Amino acid sequence: MPEIILELAEGRTVDQKRQIAKEFTDTIVRVCGVDPEAVVVIIHESPRTDKTNRLTTTSPAATVPESVLALAAV
């Protein structure tokens, strides 16, 4: 049974998540040759305050909130 786990920042609509699950399922069915009922799509949502894509800057402390830096250190 193929499982797809997707990590997303919160804020997507139910319709968007349904579309993501449908398209991922369609791809797995086409590529792996399994029944659609066998595919499981799990969407984990996190608060946007818990995510950043700026940790790779040269001076992260200047651009990243302390709470995010603390999470990155864990």
PDB file of N, CA, C, O and CB in Angstrom:
ATOM      1  N   MET A   1       0.844  -1.171   0.000  1.00  0.00           N
ATOM      2  CA  MET A   1       0.000   0.000   0.000  1.00  0.00           C
ATOM      3  C   MET A   1       0.894   1.240   0.000  1.00  0.00           C
ATOM      4  O   MET A   1       1.570   1.499   0.996  1.00  0.00           O
ATOM      5  CB  MET A   1      -0.963  -0.005   1.221  1.00  0.00           C
ATOM      6  N   PRO A   2       0.917   2.007  -1.078  1.00  0.00           N
ATOM      7  CA  PRO A   2       1.718   3.225  -1.112  1.00  0.00           C
ATOM      8  C   PRO A   2       1.144   4.290  -0.178  1.00  0.00           C
ATOM      9  O   PRO A   2      -0.065   4.517  -0.128  1.00  0.00           O
ATOM     10  CB  PRO A   2       1.799   3.767  -2.540  1.00  0.00           C
ATOM     11  N   GLU A   3       2.044   4.931   0.555  1.00  0.00           N
ATOM     12  CA  GLU A   3       1.651   6.045   1.414  1.00  0.00           C
ATOM     13  C   GLU A   3       2.464   7.272   1.027  1.00  0.00           C
ATOM     14  O   GLU A   3       3.677   7.193   0.831  1.00  0.00           O
ATOM     15  CB  GLU A   3       1.853   5.695   2.922  1.00  0.00           C
ATOM     16  N   ILE A   4       1.789   8.390   0.921  1.00  0.00           N
ATOM     17  CA  ILE A   4       2.426   9.671   0.632  1.00  0.00           C
ATOM     18  C   ILE A   4       2.186  10.560   1.841  1.00  0.00           C
ATOM     19  O   ILE A   4       1.044  10.748   2.259  1.00  0.00           O
ATOM     20  CB  ILE A   4       1.864  10.325  -0.695  1.00  0.00           C
ATOM     21  N   ILE A   5       3.262  11.111   2.406  1.00  0.00           N
ATOM     22  CA  ILE A   5       3.140  12.014   3.539  1.00  0.00           C
ATOM     23  C   ILE A   5       3.623  13.381   3.081  1.00  0.00           C
ATOM     24  O   ILE A   5       4.763  13.537   2.645  1.00  0.00           O
ATOM     25  CB  ILE A   5       3.953  11.502   4.781  1.00  0.00           C
ATOM     26  N   LEU A   6       2.747  14.361   3.183  1.00  0.00           N
ATOM     27  CA  LEU A   6       3.044  15.712   2.717  1.00  0.00           C
ATOM     28  C   LEU A   6       3.014  16.672   3.892  1.00  0.00           C
ATOM     29  O   LEU A   6       2.043  16.710   4.647  1.00  0.00           O
ATOM     30  CB  LEU A   6       2.045  16.155   1.629  1.00  0.00           C
ATOM     31  N   GLU A   7       4.074  17.443   4.042  1.00  0.00           N
ATOM     32  CA  GLU A   7       4.160  18.467   5.079  1.00  0.00           C
ATOM     33  C   GLU A   7       3.829  19.809   4.433  1.00  0.00           C
ATOM     34  O   GLU A   7       4.472  20.210   3.463  1.00  0.00           O
ATOM     35  CB  GLU A   7       5.585  18.491   5.752  1.00  0.00           C
ATOM     36  N   LEU A   8       2.835  20.498   4.966  1.00  0.00           N
ATOM     37  CA  LEU A   8       2.421  21.798   4.430  1.00  0.00           C
ATOM     38  C   LEU A   8       2.246  22.802   5.549  1.00  0.00           C
ATOM     39  O   LEU A   8       1.872  22.449   6.668  1.00  0.00           O
ATOM     40  CB  LEU A   8       1.118  21.669   3.630  1.00  0.00           C
ATOM     41  N   ALA A   9       2.518  24.045   5.239  1.00  0.00           N
ATOM     42  CA  ALA A   9       2.129  25.109   6.159  1.00  0.00           C
ATOM     43  C   ALA A   9       0.612  25.203   6.115  1.00  0.00           C
ATOM     44  O   ALA A   9       0.000  25.007   5.064  1.00  0.00           O
ATOM     45  CB  ALA A   9       2.806  26.486   5.785  1.00  0.00           C
ATOM     46  N   GLU A  10       0.008  25.503   7.258  1.00  0.00           N
ATOM     47  CA  GLU A  10      -1.449  25.589   7.315  1.00  0.00           C
ATOM     48  C   GLU A  10      -1.962  26.692   6.389  1.00  0.00           C
ATOM     49  O   GLU A  10      -1.227  27.605   6.013  1.00  0.00           O
ATOM     50  CB  GLU A  10      -1.917  25.844   8.759  1.00  0.00           C
ATOM     51  N   GLY A  11      -3.228  26.581   6.037  1.00  0.00           N
ATOM     52  CA  GLY A  11      -3.850  27.633   5.252  1.00  0.00           C
ATOM     53  C   GLY A  11      -4.455  27.170   3.943  1.00  0.00           C
ATOM     54  O   GLY A  11      -5.091  27.965   3.252  1.00  0.00           O
ATOM     55  N   ARG A  12      -4.278  25.908   3.580  1.00  0.00           N
ATOM     56  CA  ARG A  12      -4.895  25.407   2.345  1.00  0.00           C
ATOM     57  C   ARG A  12      -6.344  25.063   2.621  1.00  0.00           C
ATOM     58  O   ARG A  12      -6.698  24.662   3.730  1.00  0.00           O
ATOM     59  CB  ARG A  12      -4.133  24.167   1.793  1.00  0.00           C
ATOM     60  N   THR A  13      -7.179  25.222   1.609  1.00  0.00           N
ATOM     61  CA  THR A  13      -8.592  24.886   1.756  1.00  0.00           C
ATOM     62  C   THR A  13      -8.777  23.373   1.654  1.00  0.00           C
ATOM     63  O   THR A  13      -7.888  22.655   1.196  1.00  0.00           O
ATOM     64  CB  THR A  13      -9.445  25.612   0.686  1.00  0.00           C
ATOM     65  N   VAL A  14      -9.935  22.910   2.084  1.00  0.00           N
ATOM     66  CA  VAL A  14     -10.263  21.486   1.963  1.00  0.00           C
ATOM     67  C   VAL A  14     -10.244  21.087   0.489  1.00  0.00           C
ATOM     68  O   VAL A  14      -9.755  20.011   0.145  1.00  0.00           O
ATOM     69  CB  VAL A  14     -11.654  21.175   2.600  1.00  0.00           C
ATOM     70  N   ASP A  15     -10.768  21.940  -0.375  1.00  0.00           N
ATOM     71  CA  ASP A  15     -10.772  21.625  -1.807  1.00  0.00           C
ATOM     72  C   ASP A  15      -9.344  21.503  -2.360  1.00  0.00           C
ATOM     73  O   ASP A  15      -9.070  20.622  -3.175  1.00  0.00           O
ATOM     74  CB  ASP A  15     -11.546  22.704  -2.582  1.00  0.00           C
ATOM     75  N   GLN A  16      -8.448  22.374  -1.927  1.00  0.00           N
ATOM     76  CA  GLN A  16      -7.053  22.282  -2.368  1.00  0.00           C
ATOM     77  C   GLN A  16      -6.425  20.977  -1.911  1.00  0.00           C
ATOM     78  O   GLN A  16      -5.719  20.323  -2.678  1.00  0.00           O
ATOM     79  CB  GLN A  16      -6.240  23.469  -1.840  1.00  0.00           C
ATOM     80  N   LYS A  17      -6.678  20.594  -0.664  1.00  0.00           N
ATOM     81  CA  LYS A  17      -6.111  19.349  -0.151  1.00  0.00           C
ATOM     82  C   LYS A  17      -6.708  18.142  -0.869  1.00  0.00           C
ATOM     83  O   LYS A  17      -6.002  17.165  -1.119  1.00  0.00           O
ATOM     84  CB  LYS A  17      -6.348  19.236   1.360  1.00  0.00           C
ATOM     85  N   ARG A  18      -7.968  18.194  -1.197  1.00  0.00           N
ATOM     86  CA  ARG A  18      -8.588  17.101  -1.967  1.00  0.00           C
ATOM     87  C   ARG A  18      -7.944  16.991  -3.347  1.00  0.00           C
ATOM     88  O   ARG A  18      -7.687  15.888  -3.828  1.00  0.00           O
ATOM     89  CB  ARG A  18     -10.118  17.327  -2.109  1.00  0.00           C
ATOM     90  N   GLN A  19      -7.684  18.130  -3.981  1.00  0.00           N
ATOM     91  CA  GLN A  19      -7.059  18.134  -5.306  1.00  0.00           C
ATOM     92  C   GLN A  19      -5.642  17.569  -5.239  1.00  0.00           C
ATOM     93  O   GLN A  19      -5.236  16.791  -6.102  1.00  0.00           O
ATOM     94  CB  GLN A  19      -7.033  19.561  -5.887  1.00  0.00           C
ATOM     95  N   ILE A  20      -4.894  17.962  -4.212  1.00  0.00           N
ATOM     96  CA  ILE A  20      -3.543  17.421  -4.024  1.00  0.00           C
ATOM     97  C   ILE A  20      -3.608  15.901  -3.868  1.00  0.00           C
ATOM     98  O   ILE A  20      -2.861  15.175  -4.523  1.00  0.00           O
ATOM     99  CB  ILE A  20      -2.858  18.066  -2.785  1.00  0.00           C
ATOM    100  N   ALA A  21      -4.499  15.426  -3.002  1.00  0.00           N
ATOM    101  CA  ALA A  21      -4.621  13.983  -2.770  1.00  0.00           C
ATOM    102  C   ALA A  21      -5.015  13.248  -4.050  1.00  0.00           C
ATOM    103  O   ALA A  21      -4.491  12.170  -4.331  1.00  0.00           O
ATOM    104  CB  ALA A  21      -5.653  13.704  -1.666  1.00  0.00           C
ATOM    105  N   LYS A  22      -5.931  13.823  -4.825  1.00  0.00           N
ATOM    106  CA  LYS A  22      -6.359  13.194  -6.080  1.00  0.00           C
ATOM    107  C   LYS A  22      -5.207  13.106  -7.071  1.00  0.00           C
ATOM    108  O   LYS A  22      -4.985  12.061  -7.682  1.00  0.00           O
ATOM    109  CB  LYS A  22      -7.523  13.974  -6.702  1.00  0.00           C
ATOM    110  N   GLU A  23      -4.478  14.198  -7.229  1.00  0.00           N
ATOM    111  CA  GLU A  23      -3.399  14.203  -8.216  1.00  0.00           C
ATOM    112  C   GLU A  23      -2.239  13.310  -7.788  1.00  0.00           C
ATOM    113  O   GLU A  23      -1.645  12.633  -8.627  1.00  0.00           O
ATOM    114  CB  GLU A  23      -2.901  15.624  -8.443  1.00  0.00           C
ATOM    115  N   PHE A  24      -1.905  13.298  -6.494  1.00  0.00           N
ATOM    116  CA  PHE A  24      -0.872  12.378  -6.021  1.00  0.00           C
ATOM    117  C   PHE A  24      -1.315  10.933  -6.244  1.00  0.00           C
ATOM    118  O   PHE A  24      -0.537  10.102  -6.713  1.00  0.00           O
ATOM    119  CB  PHE A  24      -0.562  12.626  -4.524  1.00  0.00           C
ATOM    120  N   THR A  25      -2.564  10.642  -5.907  1.00  0.00           N
ATOM    121  CA  THR A  25      -3.094   9.294  -6.086  1.00  0.00           C
ATOM    122  C   THR A  25      -3.044   8.886  -7.550  1.00  0.00           C
ATOM    123  O   THR A  25      -2.591   7.790  -7.879  1.00  0.00           O
ATOM    124  CB  THR A  25      -4.531   9.206  -5.560  1.00  0.00           C
ATOM    125  N   ASP A  26      -3.509   9.767  -8.430  1.00  0.00           N
ATOM    126  CA  ASP A  26      -3.481   9.462  -9.875  1.00  0.00           C
ATOM    127  C   ASP A  26      -2.068   9.135 -10.354  1.00  0.00           C
ATOM    128  O   ASP A  26      -1.876   8.219 -11.153  1.00  0.00           O
ATOM    129  CB  ASP A  26      -4.039  10.648 -10.684  1.00  0.00           C
ATOM    130  N   THR A  27      -1.089   9.878  -9.869  1.00  0.00           N
ATOM    131  CA  THR A  27       0.301   9.645 -10.271  1.00  0.00           C
ATOM    132  C   THR A  27       0.801   8.294  -9.777  1.00  0.00           C
ATOM    133  O   THR A  27       1.419   7.545 -10.534  1.00  0.00           O
ATOM    134  CB  THR A  27       1.205  10.762  -9.740  1.00  0.00           C
ATOM    135  N   ILE A  28       0.538   7.980  -8.521  1.00  0.00           N
ATOM    136  CA  ILE A  28       0.978   6.686  -7.968  1.00  0.00           C
ATOM    137  C   ILE A  28       0.310   5.530  -8.704  1.00  0.00           C
ATOM    138  O   ILE A  28       0.955   4.525  -9.003  1.00  0.00           O
ATOM    139  CB  ILE A  28       0.661   6.604  -6.457  1.00  0.00           C
ATOM    140  N   VAL A  29      -0.978   5.670  -8.994  1.00  0.00           N
ATOM    141  CA  VAL A  29      -1.700   4.628  -9.733  1.00  0.00           C
ATOM    142  C   VAL A  29      -1.063   4.417 -11.102  1.00  0.00           C
ATOM    143  O   VAL A  29      -0.840   3.282 -11.523  1.00  0.00           O
ATOM    144  CB  VAL A  29      -3.195   5.001  -9.888  1.00  0.00           C
ATOM    145  N   ARG A  30      -0.772   5.520 -11.795  1.00  0.00           N
ATOM    146  CA  ARG A  30      -0.199   5.437 -13.140  1.00  0.00           C
ATOM    147  C   ARG A  30       1.210   4.855 -13.114  1.00  0.00           C
ATOM    148  O   ARG A  30       1.536   3.994 -13.932  1.00  0.00           O
ATOM    149  CB  ARG A  30      -0.179   6.818 -13.793  1.00  0.00           C
ATOM    150  N   VAL A  31       2.050   5.314 -12.187  1.00  0.00           N
ATOM    151  CA  VAL A  31       3.456   4.904 -12.167  1.00  0.00           C
ATOM    152  C   VAL A  31       3.647   3.525 -11.542  1.00  0.00           C
ATOM    153  O   VAL A  31       4.443   2.725 -12.034  1.00  0.00           O
ATOM    154  CB  VAL A  31       4.284   5.925 -11.409  1.00  0.00           C
ATOM    155  N   CYS A  32       2.930   3.249 -10.475  1.00  0.00           N
ATOM    156  CA  CYS A  32       3.143   1.997  -9.727  1.00  0.00           C
ATOM    157  C   CYS A  32       2.172   0.878 -10.100  1.00  0.00           C
ATOM    158  O   CYS A  32       2.386  -0.282  -9.751  1.00  0.00           O
ATOM    159  CB  CYS A  32       3.030   2.267  -8.253  1.00  0.00           C
ATOM    160  N   GLY A  33       1.104   1.236 -10.811  1.00  0.00           N
ATOM    161  CA  GLY A  33       0.150   0.216 -11.226  1.00  0.00           C
ATOM    162  C   GLY A  33      -0.651  -0.378 -10.088  1.00  0.00           C
ATOM    163  O   GLY A  33      -0.940  -1.575 -10.094  1.00  0.00           O
ATOM    164  N   VAL A  34      -1.017   0.442  -9.105  1.00  0.00           N
ATOM    165  CA  VAL A  34      -1.826  -0.042  -7.987  1.00  0.00           C
ATOM    166  C   VAL A  34      -3.244   0.509  -8.104  1.00  0.00           C
ATOM    167  O   VAL A  34      -3.499   1.446  -8.859  1.00  0.00           O
ATOM    168  CB  VAL A  34      -1.193   0.365  -6.629  1.00  0.00           C
ATOM    169  N   ASP A  35      -4.155  -0.082  -7.352  1.00  0.00           N
ATOM    170  CA  ASP A  35      -5.518   0.415  -7.308  1.00  0.00           C
ATOM    171  C   ASP A  35      -5.567   1.729  -6.528  1.00  0.00           C
ATOM    172  O   ASP A  35      -4.829   1.888  -5.555  1.00  0.00           O
ATOM    173  CB  ASP A  35      -6.458  -0.631  -6.675  1.00  0.00           C
ATOM    174  N   PRO A  36      -6.410   2.662  -6.930  1.00  0.00           N
ATOM    175  CA  PRO A  36      -6.514   3.928  -6.199  1.00  0.00           C
ATOM    176  C   PRO A  36      -6.878   3.737  -4.729  1.00  0.00           C
ATOM    177  O   PRO A  36      -6.454   4.519  -3.878  1.00  0.00           O
ATOM    178  CB  PRO A  36      -7.543   4.817  -6.857  1.00  0.00           C
ATOM    179  N   GLU A  37      -7.653   2.711  -4.430  1.00  0.00           N
ATOM    180  CA  GLU A  37      -8.055   2.458  -3.047  1.00  0.00           C
ATOM    181  C   GLU A  37      -6.883   2.068  -2.166  1.00  0.00           C
ATOM    182  O   GLU A  37      -6.976   2.137  -0.940  1.00  0.00           O
ATOM    183  CB  GLU A  37      -9.102   1.375  -3.003  1.00  0.00           C
ATOM    184  N   ALA A  38      -5.774   1.655  -2.783  1.00  0.00           N
ATOM    185  CA  ALA A  38      -4.606   1.234  -2.016  1.00  0.00           C
ATOM    186  C   ALA A  38      -3.705   2.408  -1.617  1.00  0.00           C
ATOM    187  O   ALA A  38      -2.809   2.251  -0.788  1.00  0.00           O
ATOM    188  CB  ALA A  38      -3.808   0.228  -2.815  1.00  0.00           C
ATOM    189  N   VAL A  39      -3.942   3.566  -2.201  1.00  0.00           N
ATOM    190  CA  VAL A  39      -3.074   4.725  -1.962  1.00  0.00           C
ATOM    191  C   VAL A  39      -3.590   5.526  -0.772  1.00  0.00           C
ATOM    192  O   VAL A  39      -4.779   5.833  -0.681  1.00  0.00           O
ATOM    193  CB  VAL A  39      -2.995   5.623  -3.224  1.00  0.00           C
ATOM    194  N   VAL A  40      -2.672   5.860   0.141  1.00  0.00           N
ATOM    195  CA  VAL A  40      -3.001   6.673   1.306  1.00  0.00           C
ATOM    196  C   VAL A  40      -2.208   7.974   1.201  1.00  0.00           C
ATOM    197  O   VAL A  40      -0.990   7.953   1.021  1.00  0.00           O
ATOM    198  CB  VAL A  40      -2.683   5.914   2.650  1.00  0.00           C
ATOM    199  N   VAL A  41      -2.899   9.099   1.313  1.00  0.00           N
ATOM    200  CA  VAL A  41      -2.249  10.403   1.321  1.00  0.00           C
ATOM    201  C   VAL A  41      -2.491  11.032   2.688  1.00  0.00           C
ATOM    202  O   VAL A  41      -3.632  11.219   3.108  1.00  0.00           O
ATOM    203  CB  VAL A  41      -2.786  11.321   0.165  1.00  0.00           C
ATOM    204  N   ILE A  42      -1.401  11.354   3.371  1.00  0.00           N
ATOM    205  CA  ILE A  42      -1.470  11.971   4.696  1.00  0.00           C
ATOM    206  C   ILE A  42      -0.920  13.382   4.573  1.00  0.00           C
ATOM    207  O   ILE A  42       0.202  13.579   4.107  1.00  0.00           O
ATOM    208  CB  ILE A  42      -0.673  11.139   5.770  1.00  0.00           C
ATOM    209  N   ILE A  43      -1.709  14.362   4.991  1.00  0.00           N
ATOM    210  CA  ILE A  43      -1.271  15.751   4.944  1.00  0.00           C
ATOM    211  C   ILE A  43      -1.111  16.254   6.364  1.00  0.00           C
ATOM    212  O   ILE A  43      -2.079  16.327   7.122  1.00  0.00           O
ATOM    213  CB  ILE A  43      -2.271  16.634   4.150  1.00  0.00           C
ATOM    214  N   HIS A  44       0.120  16.603   6.721  1.00  0.00           N
ATOM    215  CA  HIS A  44       0.412  17.212   8.019  1.00  0.00           C
ATOM    216  C   HIS A  44       0.486  18.716   7.817  1.00  0.00           C
ATOM    217  O   HIS A  44       1.205  19.197   6.941  1.00  0.00           O
ATOM    218  CB  HIS A  44       1.748  16.654   8.635  1.00  0.00           C
ATOM    219  N   GLU A  45      -0.246  19.446   8.617  1.00  0.00           N
ATOM    220  CA  GLU A  45      -0.204  20.897   8.528  1.00  0.00           C
ATOM    221  C   GLU A  45       0.462  21.466   9.781  1.00  0.00           C
ATOM    222  O   GLU A  45       0.204  21.013  10.896  1.00  0.00           O
ATOM    223  CB  GLU A  45      -1.629  21.478   8.349  1.00  0.00           C
ATOM    224  N   SER A  46       1.304  22.444   9.584  1.00  0.00           N
ATOM    225  CA  SER A  46       1.986  23.123  10.681  1.00  0.00           C
ATOM    226  C   SER A  46       1.667  24.606  10.620  1.00  0.00           C
ATOM    227  O   SER A  46       1.440  25.152   9.541  1.00  0.00           O
ATOM    228  CB  SER A  46       3.518  22.886  10.620  1.00  0.00           C
ATOM    229  N   PRO A  47       1.648  25.260  11.775  1.00  0.00           N
ATOM    230  CA  PRO A  47       1.446  26.710  11.763  1.00  0.00           C
ATOM    231  C   PRO A  47       2.556  27.391  10.966  1.00  0.00           C
ATOM    232  O   PRO A  47       3.716  26.984  11.025  1.00  0.00           O
ATOM    233  CB  PRO A  47       1.401  27.266  13.204  1.00  0.00           C
ATOM    234  N   ARG A  48       2.189  28.422  10.229  1.00  0.00           N
ATOM    235  CA  ARG A  48       3.192  29.150   9.440  1.00  0.00           C
ATOM    236  C   ARG A  48       4.276  29.757  10.329  1.00  0.00           C
ATOM    237  O   ARG A  48       5.399  29.977   9.875  1.00  0.00           O
ATOM    238  CB  ARG A  48       2.520  30.252   8.615  1.00  0.00           C
ATOM    239  N   THR A  49       3.950  30.026  11.573  1.00  0.00           N
ATOM    240  CA  THR A  49       4.951  30.591  12.482  1.00  0.00           C
ATOM    241  C   THR A  49       6.031  29.581  12.838  1.00  0.00           C
ATOM    242  O   THR A  49       7.075  29.955  13.371  1.00  0.00           O
ATOM    243  CB  THR A  49       4.284  31.093  13.750  1.00  0.00           C
ATOM    244  N   ASP A  50       5.792  28.309  12.551  1.00  0.00           N
ATOM    245  CA  ASP A  50       6.770  27.265  12.858  1.00  0.00           C
ATOM    246  C   ASP A  50       7.633  26.910  11.654  1.00  0.00           C
ATOM    247  O   ASP A  50       8.394  25.944  11.708  1.00  0.00           O
ATOM    248  CB  ASP A  50       6.061  26.023  13.360  1.00  0.00           C
ATOM    249  N   LYS A  51       7.529  27.677  10.564  1.00  0.00           N
ATOM    250  CA  LYS A  51       8.272  27.357   9.348  1.00  0.00           C
ATOM    251  C   LYS A  51       8.992  28.595   8.832  1.00  0.00           C
ATOM    252  O   LYS A  51       8.549  29.728   9.021  1.00  0.00           O
ATOM    253  CB  LYS A  51       7.332  26.793   8.267  1.00  0.00           C
ATOM    254  N   THR A  52      10.103  28.340   8.183  1.00  0.00           N
ATOM    255  CA  THR A  52      10.806  29.403   7.485  1.00  0.00           C
ATOM    256  C   THR A  52      11.660  28.776   6.402  1.00  0.00           C
ATOM    257  O   THR A  52      12.024  27.604   6.489  1.00  0.00           O
ATOM    258  CB  THR A  52      11.669  30.251   8.460  1.00  0.00           C
ATOM    259  N   ASN A  53      11.975  29.546   5.399  1.00  0.00           N
ATOM    260  CA  ASN A  53      12.904  29.070   4.382  1.00  0.00           C
ATOM    261  C   ASN A  53      14.137  29.963   4.356  1.00  0.00           C
ATOM    262  O   ASN A  53      14.890  29.968   3.382  1.00  0.00           O
ATOM    263  CB  ASN A  53      12.229  29.033   2.992  1.00  0.00           C
ATOM    264  N   ARG A  54      14.338  30.717   5.431  1.00  0.00           N
ATOM    265  CA  ARG A  54      15.436  31.669   5.483  1.00  0.00           C
ATOM    266  C   ARG A  54      16.566  31.223   6.397  1.00  0.00           C
ATOM    267  O   ARG A  54      17.424  32.039   6.734  1.00  0.00           O
ATOM    268  CB  ARG A  54      14.928  33.001   5.930  1.00  0.00           C
ATOM    269  N   LEU A  55      16.602  29.991   6.803  1.00  0.00           N
ATOM    270  CA  LEU A  55      17.652  29.532   7.715  1.00  0.00           C
ATOM    271  C   LEU A  55      19.011  29.450   7.032  1.00  0.00           C
ATOM    272  O   LEU A  55      20.032  29.330   7.710  1.00  0.00           O
ATOM    273  CB  LEU A  55      17.288  28.175   8.289  1.00  0.00           C
ATOM    274  N   THR A  56      19.045  29.510   5.730  1.00  0.00           N
ATOM    275  CA  THR A  56      20.312  29.396   5.024  1.00  0.00           C
ATOM    276  C   THR A  56      20.930  30.752   4.703  1.00  0.00           C
ATOM    277  O   THR A  56      21.939  30.812   4.000  1.00  0.00           O
ATOM    278  CB  THR A  56      20.118  28.616   3.753  1.00  0.00           C
ATOM    279  N   THR A  57      20.356  31.829   5.196  1.00  0.00           N
ATOM    280  CA  THR A  57      20.947  33.137   4.957  1.00  0.00           C
ATOM    281  C   THR A  57      22.243  33.283   5.743  1.00  0.00           C
ATOM    282  O   THR A  57      22.501  32.517   6.672  1.00  0.00           O
ATOM    283  CB  THR A  57      19.962  34.253   5.333  1.00  0.00           C
ATOM    284  N   THR A  58      23.053  34.264   5.373  1.00  0.00           N
ATOM    285  CA  THR A  58      24.336  34.428   6.043  1.00  0.00           C
ATOM    286  C   THR A  58      24.177  34.948   7.457  1.00  0.00           C
ATOM    287  O   THR A  58      25.061  34.755   8.292  1.00  0.00           O
ATOM    288  CB  THR A  58      25.219  35.359   5.255  1.00  0.00           C
ATOM    289  N   SER A  59      23.063  35.606   7.737  1.00  0.00           N
ATOM    290  CA  SER A  59      22.834  36.128   9.075  1.00  0.00           C
ATOM    291  C   SER A  59      21.425  35.768   9.534  1.00  0.00           C
ATOM    292  O   SER A  59      20.554  36.636   9.587  1.00  0.00           O
ATOM    293  CB  SER A  59      23.045  37.657   9.110  1.00  0.00           C
ATOM    294  N   PRO A  60      21.191  34.501   9.864  1.00  0.00           N
ATOM    295  CA  PRO A  60      19.836  34.075  10.186  1.00  0.00           C
ATOM    296  C   PRO A  60      19.229  34.805  11.377  1.00  0.00           C
ATOM    297  O   PRO A  60      18.016  35.011  11.419  1.00  0.00           O
ATOM    298  CB  PRO A  60      19.827  32.610  10.452  1.00  0.00           C
ATOM    299  N   ALA A  61      20.035  35.192  12.325  1.00  0.00           N
ATOM    300  CA  ALA A  61      19.478  35.868  13.492  1.00  0.00           C
ATOM    301  C   ALA A  61      18.843  37.197  13.127  1.00  0.00           C
ATOM    302  O   ALA A  61      17.956  37.678  13.832  1.00  0.00           O
ATOM    303  CB  ALA A  61      20.551  36.083  14.533  1.00  0.00           C
ATOM    304  N   ALA A  62      19.286  37.785  12.043  1.00  0.00           N
ATOM    305  CA  ALA A  62      18.748  39.089  11.638  1.00  0.00           C
ATOM    306  C   ALA A  62      17.416  38.956  10.927  1.00  0.00           C
ATOM    307  O   ALA A  62      16.660  39.925  10.861  1.00  0.00           O
ATOM    308  CB  ALA A  62      19.735  39.810  10.738  1.00  0.00           C
ATOM    309  N   THR A  63      17.103  37.771  10.388  1.00  0.00           N
ATOM    310  CA  THR A  63      15.896  37.641   9.581  1.00  0.00           C
ATOM    311  C   THR A  63      14.920  36.589  10.084  1.00  0.00           C
ATOM    312  O   THR A  63      13.773  36.560   9.638  1.00  0.00           O
ATOM    313  CB  THR A  63      16.271  37.322   8.185  1.00  0.00           C
ATOM    314  N   VAL A  64      15.340  35.733  10.994  1.00  0.00           N
ATOM    315  CA  VAL A  64      14.499  34.636  11.446  1.00  0.00           C
ATOM    316  C   VAL A  64      14.102  34.870  12.903  1.00  0.00           C
ATOM    317  O   VAL A  64      14.956  35.158  13.741  1.00  0.00           O
ATOM    318  CB  VAL A  64      15.229  33.276  11.284  1.00  0.00           C
ATOM    319  N   PRO A  65      12.801  34.746  13.209  1.00  0.00           N
ATOM    320  CA  PRO A  65      12.364  34.923  14.595  1.00  0.00           C
ATOM    321  C   PRO A  65      13.045  33.935  15.534  1.00  0.00           C
ATOM    322  O   PRO A  65      13.353  32.808  15.147  1.00  0.00           O
ATOM    323  CB  PRO A  65      10.854  34.768  14.693  1.00  0.00           C
ATOM    324  N   GLU A  66      13.277  34.369  16.776  1.00  0.00           N
ATOM    325  CA  GLU A  66      13.926  33.515  17.783  1.00  0.00           C
ATOM    326  C   GLU A  66      13.222  32.174  17.945  1.00  0.00           C
ATOM    327  O   GLU A  66      13.877  31.144  18.102  1.00  0.00           O
ATOM    328  CB  GLU A  66      13.968  34.229  19.125  1.00  0.00           C
ATOM    329  N   SER A  67      11.882  32.183  17.907  1.00  0.00           N
ATOM    330  CA  SER A  67      11.147  30.933  18.108  1.00  0.00           C
ATOM    331  C   SER A  67      11.472  29.921  17.021  1.00  0.00           C
ATOM    332  O   SER A  67      11.523  28.721  17.290  1.00  0.00           O
ATOM    333  CB  SER A  67       9.643  31.198  18.139  1.00  0.00           C
ATOM    334  N   VAL A  68      11.692  30.386  15.796  1.00  0.00           N
ATOM    335  CA  VAL A  68      12.021  29.478  14.696  1.00  0.00           C
ATOM    336  C   VAL A  68      13.446  28.992  14.840  1.00  0.00           C
ATOM    337  O   VAL A  68      13.722  27.818  14.593  1.00  0.00           O
ATOM    338  CB  VAL A  68      11.824  30.165  13.332  1.00  0.00           C
ATOM    339  N   LEU A  69      14.361  29.868  15.235  1.00  0.00           N
ATOM    340  CA  LEU A  69      15.750  29.430  15.450  1.00  0.00           C
ATOM    341  C   LEU A  69      15.801  28.363  16.539  1.00  0.00           C
ATOM    342  O   LEU A  69      16.565  27.403  16.432  1.00  0.00           O
ATOM    343  CB  LEU A  69      16.654  30.632  15.833  1.00  0.00           C
ATOM    344  N   ALA A  70      15.004  28.523  17.572  1.00  0.00           N
ATOM    345  CA  ALA A  70      14.976  27.537  18.647  1.00  0.00           C
ATOM    346  C   ALA A  70      14.478  26.201  18.126  1.00  0.00           C
ATOM    347  O   ALA A  70      15.014  25.160  18.504  1.00  0.00           O
ATOM    348  CB  ALA A  70      14.094  28.018  19.804  1.00  0.00           C
ATOM    349  N   LEU A  71      13.460  26.203  17.260  1.00  0.00           N
ATOM    350  CA  LEU A  71      12.952  24.962  16.684  1.00  0.00           C
ATOM    351  C   LEU A  71      13.999  24.304  15.800  1.00  0.00           C
ATOM    352  O   LEU A  71      14.133  23.080  15.799  1.00  0.00           O
ATOM    353  CB  LEU A  71      11.679  25.225  15.882  1.00  0.00           C
ATOM    354  N   ALA A  72      14.741  25.112  15.048  1.00  0.00           N
ATOM    355  CA  ALA A  72      15.748  24.561  14.141  1.00  0.00           C
ATOM    356  C   ALA A  72      16.874  23.889  14.913  1.00  0.00           C
ATOM    357  O   ALA A  72      17.528  22.988  14.387  1.00  0.00           O
ATOM    358  CB  ALA A  72      16.315  25.659  13.241  1.00  0.00           C
ATOM    359  N   ALA A  73      17.106  24.302  16.126  1.00  0.00           N
ATOM    360  CA  ALA A  73      18.188  23.746  16.928  1.00  0.00           C
ATOM    361  C   ALA A  73      17.817  22.408  17.560  1.00  0.00           C
ATOM    362  O   ALA A  73      18.694  21.680  18.022  1.00  0.00           O
ATOM    363  CB  ALA A  73      18.583  24.726  18.006  1.00  0.00           C
ATOM    364  N   VAL A  74      16.534  22.079  17.584  1.00  0.00           N
ATOM    365  CA  VAL A  74      16.074  20.849  18.236  1.00  0.00           C
ATOM    366  C   VAL A  74      16.443  19.639  17.411  1.00  0.00           C
ATOM    367  O   VAL A  74      16.138  18.511  17.799  1.00  0.00           O
ATOM    368  CB  VAL A  74      14.561  20.887  18.465  1.00  0.00           C
TER     369      VAL A  74
END
